[in-house]
């Protein structure tokens, strides 16, 4: 297993240096971590000089060869949240461009990332191999994050959802209905009689093809108008207003 990941918050390098189970080596802007006597592990990247400030962290890393056990060890021990760069959800680039640099409350930004990350980490809990205790911790963190964002932890088929921050001045709201739910998605159908109404949702909606791929069947009988849109209430890239 090899993949790149993005994490939040800090990876405490000084804690790793003090861990008798680990080898930690610095080279240029990288920090290489492995279990003692083993060659596989993690590469962490930072724009700081780790030799001068070893307690500083990298927010991007790469898992190489058979480093899954090490990743689990570090993530669980430090309660980190991670997103795989090339994951099913594809939220890393969106988070960096839309969420990480926007000028709104840090608590909101952190909650958005926590919702992104915990959702992915729970959907792929079996692949990551998280412990039962850590899975429960992730569920708690996800619930806390969504409460901060004014969202529910889960949705039911047919349930009505409200989308705030709509319209040119973001003072309007819209409503949708949940048409599909599983462990990873909660797809809301939002009727829009005109193209302008669909645009004024201020959200990155799902295409009809994407929705059909997720739900596994045609949505022709679900759509009421040509310009109807779909929002994934479990994905901040989709449910959060994109113009903020």
RALINNOR-V830789 format. One record per residue. N is the residue number from 1. OMEGA is omega in radians with two decimals (NA if undefined). Layout:
# RALINNOR-V830789
N,OMEGA ; N,OMEGA
This chain:
# RALINNOR-V830789
1,3.08 ; 2,3.02 ; 3,3.06 ; 4,-3.13 ; 5,3.13 ; 6,-3.06 ; 7,3.13 ; 8,0.14 ; 9,-3.00 ; 10,2.88 ; 11,-3.07 ; 12,-3.10 ; 13,-3.13 ; 14,3.07 ; 15,3.11 ; 16,3.11 ; 17,-3.11 ; 18,-3.09 ; 19,-3.10 ; 20,-3.13 ; 21,-2.94 ; 22,2.90 ; 23,-3.13 ; 24,-3.13 ; 25,3.11 ; 26,3.07 ; 27,-3.08 ; 28,-3.12 ; 29,-3.09 ; 30,3.03 ; 31,-3.12 ; 32,-3.08 ; 33,3.06 ; 34,2.96 ; 35,-3.12 ; 36,3.11 ; 37,-3.13 ; 38,-3.04 ; 39,-3.07 ; 40,3.14 ; 41,-3.05 ; 42,2.92 ; 43,3.10 ; 44,-3.09 ; 45,3.13 ; 46,3.06 ; 47,3.08 ; 48,3.12 ; 49,-3.04 ; 50,3.13 ; 51,-3.12 ; 52,-3.10 ; 53,-3.04 ; 54,3.13 ; 55,-3.14 ; 56,-2.96 ; 57,3.00 ; 58,3.10 ; 59,3.07 ; 60,-3.12 ; 61,3.14 ; 62,3.08 ; 63,-3.08 ; 64,-3.10 ; 65,-3.03 ; 66,-3.05 ; 67,-3.08 ; 68,-3.13 ; 69,3.12 ; 70,3.10 ; 71,3.12 ; 72,-3.11 ; 73,-3.10 ; 74,-3.11 ; 75,-3.11 ; 76,-3.09 ; 77,-3.13 ; 78,-3.13 ; 79,3.12 ; 80,3.00 ; 81,-3.08 ; 82,3.00 ; 83,3.04 ; 84,-3.06 ; 85,-3.13 ; 86,-3.06 ; 87,3.07 ; 88,-3.04 ; 89,3.07 ; 90,-3.00 ; 91,-3.05 ; 92,3.14 ; 93,3.13 ; 94,-3.13 ; 95,-3.11 ; 96,-3.07 ; 97,-3.05 ; 98,-2.99 ; 99,-2.97 ; 100,-3.03 ; 101,-3.12 ; 102,-3.01 ; 103,2.93 ; 104,-2.94 ; 105,3.13 ; 106,-3.13 ; 107,3.10 ; 108,-3.13 ; 109,3.14 ; 110,3.12 ; 111,3.10 ; 112,3.13 ; 113,3.13 ; 114,3.11 ; 115,3.07 ; 116,-2.97 ; 117,-3.11 ; 118,3.09 ; 119,3.13 ; 120,-3.09 ; 121,3.11 ; 122,3.12 ; 123,-3.11 ; 124,-3.12 ; 125,-3.13 ; 126,3.13 ; 127,3.12 ; 128,-3.13 ; 129,3.13 ; 130,3.06 ; 131,3.13 ; 132,-3.13 ; 133,-3.12 ; 134,3.06 ; 135,3.11 ; 136,3.10 ; 137,3.11 ; 138,3.11 ; 139,3.11 ; 140,3.13 ; 141,3.12 ; 142,3.13 ; 143,-3.14 ; 144,-3.13 ; 145,-3.10 ; 146,3.06 ; 147,3.10 ; 148,-3.12 ; 149,-3.14 ; 150,-3.11 ; 151,3.08 ; 152,3.11 ; 153,3.14 ; 154,-3.12 ; 155,-3.13 ; 156,3.08 ; 157,3.11 ; 158,-3.11 ; 159,3.09 ; 160,3.10 ; 161,-3.14 ; 162,3.10 ; 163,3.11 ; 164,3.11 ; 165,3.14 ; 166,3.11 ; 167,-3.10 ; 168,3.14 ; 169,3.09 ; 170,-3.13 ; 171,-3.08 ; 172,3.06 ; 173,3.10 ; 174,-3.12 ; 175,3.08 ; 176,-3.14 ; 177,-3.13 ; 178,-3.11 ; 179,3.13 ; 180,3.13 ; 181,2.91 ; 182,-3.07 ; 183,-3.06 ; 184,-3.02 ; 185,2.92 ; 186,-3.01 ; 187,3.11 ; 188,3.05 ; 189,-3.13 ; 190,3.14 ; 191,3.11 ; 192,-3.06 ; 193,3.13 ; 194,3.09 ; 195,-3.13 ; 196,3.11 ; 197,3.12 ; 198,3.12 ; 199,-3.08 ; 200,3.03 ; 201,3.12 ; 202,-3.10 ; 203,3.06 ; 204,-3.05 ; 205,3.13 ; 206,3.07 ; 207,3.11 ; 208,3.13 ; 209,3.12 ; 210,-3.13 ; 211,-3.14 ; 212,3.10 ; 213,-3.13 ; 214,-3.04 ; 215,3.06 ; 216,3.09 ; 217,3.14 ; 218,3.11 ; 219,-3.13 ; 220,-3.12 ; 221,-3.14 ; 222,-3.10 ; 223,3.11 ; 224,-3.09 ; 225,-3.14 ; 226,-3.00 ; 227,3.08 ; 228,-3.12 ; 229,-3.12 ; 230,-3.11 ; 231,3.08 ; 232,-3.08 ; 233,3.07 ; 234,-3.07 ; 235,-3.13 ; 236,3.10 ; 237,-3.09 ; 238,-2.99 ; 239,-3.05 ; 240,-3.14 ; 241,-3.00 ; 242,-3.09 ; 243,3.12 ; 244,NA
